[in-house]
Every structure is written in structure tokens, then in C-alpha cells.
Amino acid sequence: MKAITIALLTTAASSLGGQAPVPKEVPAPHITAELRARFWRTQAEAIAAAARAKQAQEAAKAAQEEMQKECGDKFIVALDPSGEPSCQAKQ
């Protein structure tokens, strides 16, 4: 019975030219200045950290290349049983 009543009301509304109400636009939420400042601060910190990490990786690679130079052509740099880098014969 309820479905029939709803169907009749819907039909009557459409035959009278009634349209569904148009929803009002909801304004976008506002991001506070404090939150934007925190975002930009953390972005700057992340960029600085990435630069420091890149420098550290380059320094580690340079040290590894220097150790390989010490080992020469017949040996490679590898970790010994105690976990220390050492020159080991190439296989």
C-alpha cells in the first residue's frame, strides 16, 4: 500500500510539473593558515631530509669505491664473518 501511495504521489508531482528540489551548493571547507603553514614546513623538512640522505648515500658510495680501490682487481669488498668490510678473493 505504501509503495502505491509513493508511486501515485510521484506521478502526481511529475504531472503537475513539479521537479525535485535542486540541492544548494555546499561551500568548500576552509583550511586554516596554521594547517597550511604546517604543511609547507613539513614539505621543506622532507626536502631537506632527502638532500641529507642523498649526501650520505654519496659518501657511503665513495667510501665503498675507495675500499674497492684498496682491494685491487683480484679482490672484492665483502663483509667478513664478523660483519666488517674486507677484501675477499673473487670467485
Backbone bond lengths (Angstrom), bond angles and torsions (degrees), N, CA, C in turn:
res aa  C-N    CA-C-N  psi(-1)  N-CA   C-N-CA  omega(-1)  CA-C   N-CA-C  phi
1 M - - - 1.443 - - 1.535 110.53 -
2 K 1.340 114.62 -41.23 1.464 119.62 -179.86 1.521 110.96 -62.72
3 A 1.335 116.80 -41.97 1.456 121.25 -179.31 1.517 110.80 -63.88
4 I 1.311 116.60 -37.83 1.464 120.55 179.43 1.524 109.87 -66.34
5 T 1.334 117.25 -41.90 1.460 121.37 -179.97 1.528 110.23 -63.48
6 I 1.328 116.98 -43.67 1.464 120.91 179.17 1.519 109.55 -63.61
7 A 1.330 117.72 -43.81 1.459 121.37 179.28 1.517 110.95 -61.50
8 L 1.338 117.23 -41.92 1.459 120.71 179.06 1.521 111.44 -65.41
9 L 1.324 116.68 -42.17 1.454 120.05 179.40 1.526 111.01 -65.61
10 T 1.321 116.83 -38.90 1.457 121.08 179.08 1.521 110.08 -65.43
11 T 1.331 116.28 -42.98 1.456 120.86 179.45 1.522 110.46 -65.07
12 A 1.319 116.21 -42.15 1.462 120.32 -179.66 1.520 110.53 -65.14
13 A 1.309 117.21 -41.24 1.461 120.48 -179.47 1.514 111.02 -65.55
14 S 1.334 117.17 -39.79 1.462 119.09 -179.34 1.517 111.30 -72.98
15 S 1.335 117.82 -32.42 1.460 119.52 179.27 1.518 111.18 -73.41
16 L 1.309 118.24 -24.25 1.463 121.64 177.97 1.526 111.64 -86.07
17 G 1.316 116.22 1.98 1.460 119.66 179.19 1.514 112.01 84.73
18 G 1.307 117.68 8.71 1.462 120.66 178.88 1.513 110.46 -72.95
19 Q 1.279 116.53 136.35 1.455 120.97 177.47 1.518 108.15 -118.89
20 A 1.300 114.80 158.72 1.460 119.26 177.72 1.526 108.30 -63.51
21 P 1.318 117.92 141.58 1.454 119.90 -179.66 1.531 110.75 -63.91
22 V 1.309 115.26 139.98 1.465 120.92 179.24 1.529 107.42 -81.20
23 P 1.337 116.69 124.98 1.473 117.95 -179.22 1.525 110.20 -66.62
24 K 1.313 115.41 143.81 1.463 120.91 177.30 1.519 108.85 -72.36
25 E 1.341 115.97 148.04 1.458 119.61 177.62 1.519 109.26 -69.07
26 V 1.292 114.40 133.58 1.457 120.50 178.10 1.529 107.19 -91.13
27 P 1.320 117.58 127.04 1.469 118.26 179.92 1.526 110.52 -65.76
28 A 1.317 115.45 146.40 1.463 120.91 179.38 1.521 109.65 -65.91
29 P 1.320 117.09 143.45 1.471 119.52 176.60 1.526 110.19 -60.78
30 H 1.296 116.32 153.04 1.467 122.46 -178.29 1.529 109.13 -100.09
31 I 1.324 115.91 130.12 1.469 120.79 175.94 1.518 106.87 -91.70
32 T 1.311 115.86 125.97 1.463 120.30 -175.17 1.524 111.63 -69.78
33 A 1.314 115.04 158.35 1.468 121.27 178.43 1.522 110.40 -62.45
34 E 1.327 116.58 -36.48 1.469 120.25 179.88 1.522 110.75 -64.00
35 L 1.325 116.73 -41.96 1.461 120.28 -179.42 1.533 110.80 -69.04
36 R 1.331 116.97 -39.79 1.471 119.88 176.46 1.520 110.38 -63.78
37 A 1.325 117.45 -41.02 1.469 121.01 178.83 1.523 110.63 -63.08
38 R 1.329 116.64 -41.39 1.471 119.63 178.78 1.523 110.28 -63.77
39 F 1.335 116.13 -39.92 1.467 120.11 178.22 1.525 110.80 -59.41
40 W 1.350 117.26 -50.12 1.461 120.45 -177.53 1.523 111.18 -66.73
41 R 1.337 117.52 -35.81 1.464 120.64 178.38 1.530 109.95 -64.18
42 T 1.320 117.04 -46.43 1.467 119.69 -179.25 1.522 111.37 -68.12
43 Q 1.331 117.56 -32.43 1.465 120.11 175.11 1.530 110.29 -62.71
44 A 1.324 116.39 -44.99 1.470 120.68 178.88 1.520 110.90 -63.25
45 E 1.331 116.73 -40.68 1.468 120.47 178.56 1.521 110.65 -64.21
46 A 1.326 117.54 -39.80 1.466 121.06 -179.91 1.529 110.68 -65.99
47 I 1.328 116.64 -40.08 1.462 120.05 178.57 1.526 110.19 -65.07
48 A 1.332 116.86 -42.83 1.471 120.56 178.97 1.525 110.55 -64.47
49 A 1.335 117.66 -40.46 1.461 120.81 179.32 1.527 110.81 -64.93
50 A 1.321 116.76 -38.78 1.463 120.17 178.61 1.528 110.25 -64.69
51 A 1.325 116.55 -38.85 1.473 119.93 178.65 1.521 110.51 -65.59
52 R 1.338 116.83 -41.55 1.475 119.75 178.21 1.525 110.53 -65.04
53 A 1.324 117.19 -39.91 1.469 120.61 179.22 1.523 110.56 -63.98
54 K 1.326 116.47 -40.65 1.469 119.85 178.79 1.527 110.54 -63.24
55 Q 1.326 117.07 -42.25 1.468 120.44 178.30 1.522 110.65 -62.81
56 A 1.336 116.83 -41.25 1.463 120.71 179.83 1.525 110.62 -65.20
57 Q 1.332 117.44 -40.42 1.463 120.86 178.10 1.527 111.01 -64.10
58 E 1.325 116.31 -40.89 1.463 120.05 178.84 1.527 110.78 -65.25
59 A 1.330 117.34 -39.06 1.463 121.17 178.46 1.533 110.29 -66.03
60 A 1.326 117.00 -41.26 1.467 120.49 178.91 1.522 110.47 -64.99
61 K 1.341 116.83 -40.37 1.464 120.37 179.01 1.532 110.51 -65.06
62 A 1.326 116.51 -40.74 1.466 120.39 178.43 1.530 110.72 -62.73
63 A 1.331 116.65 -41.03 1.470 120.11 178.50 1.526 110.28 -65.12
64 Q 1.331 116.49 -39.94 1.463 119.87 179.39 1.530 110.35 -65.51
65 E 1.329 116.64 -41.47 1.467 119.88 177.94 1.523 111.23 -63.78
66 E 1.323 116.55 -37.76 1.461 120.72 178.19 1.530 110.64 -65.96
67 M 1.337 117.13 -40.83 1.467 120.12 177.48 1.523 110.03 -64.36
68 Q 1.348 117.08 -40.62 1.463 120.14 179.77 1.517 110.38 -63.70
69 K 1.321 116.61 -36.86 1.465 121.34 177.53 1.529 109.64 -62.46
70 E 1.326 117.22 -41.24 1.475 122.15 177.86 1.528 110.77 -63.37
71 C 1.342 116.74 -36.71 1.463 120.69 -177.96 1.528 111.75 -73.04
72 G 1.317 117.10 -27.56 1.465 119.88 179.86 1.513 112.66 84.06
73 D 1.355 114.14 -167.91 1.462 119.82 -174.67 1.527 114.15 -81.98
74 K 1.321 117.31 -24.98 1.460 120.10 -174.74 1.527 113.31 -91.09
75 F 1.313 116.69 -4.33 1.462 121.37 -178.80 1.528 109.83 -129.86
76 I 1.317 115.16 158.35 1.463 120.83 175.63 1.523 108.89 -124.09
77 V 1.309 115.60 157.86 1.462 120.51 176.19 1.522 107.23 -82.34
78 A 1.314 115.30 125.84 1.465 121.13 177.78 1.520 107.77 -148.65
79 L 1.316 115.56 162.85 1.460 119.56 178.67 1.520 109.77 -82.76
80 D 1.325 115.62 132.38 1.459 120.15 176.84 1.534 109.02 -80.35
81 P 1.343 117.61 178.10 1.463 120.24 -177.69 1.537 114.60 -56.87
82 S 1.322 117.40 -25.47 1.463 119.02 179.45 1.532 112.08 -87.83
83 G 1.351 116.50 -1.69 1.458 120.18 178.22 1.511 114.84 91.88
84 E 1.344 116.10 8.44 1.467 120.51 -179.94 1.525 109.77 -95.58
85 P 1.333 118.29 144.45 1.450 119.94 175.18 1.526 110.40 -65.74
86 S 1.327 115.72 137.62 1.452 120.92 178.19 1.518 109.36 -150.95
87 C 1.325 115.89 165.12 1.466 121.28 177.35 1.521 107.81 -86.00
88 Q 1.313 116.03 124.41 1.467 121.35 179.72 1.504 108.75 -126.75
89 A 1.326 114.87 144.61 1.470 120.41 -178.12 1.526 110.55 -59.49
90 K 1.358 114.51 140.29 1.457 119.73 175.69 1.530 108.50 -68.93
91 Q 1.282 116.32 146.06 1.469 119.92 179.78 1.491 111.56 -97.24
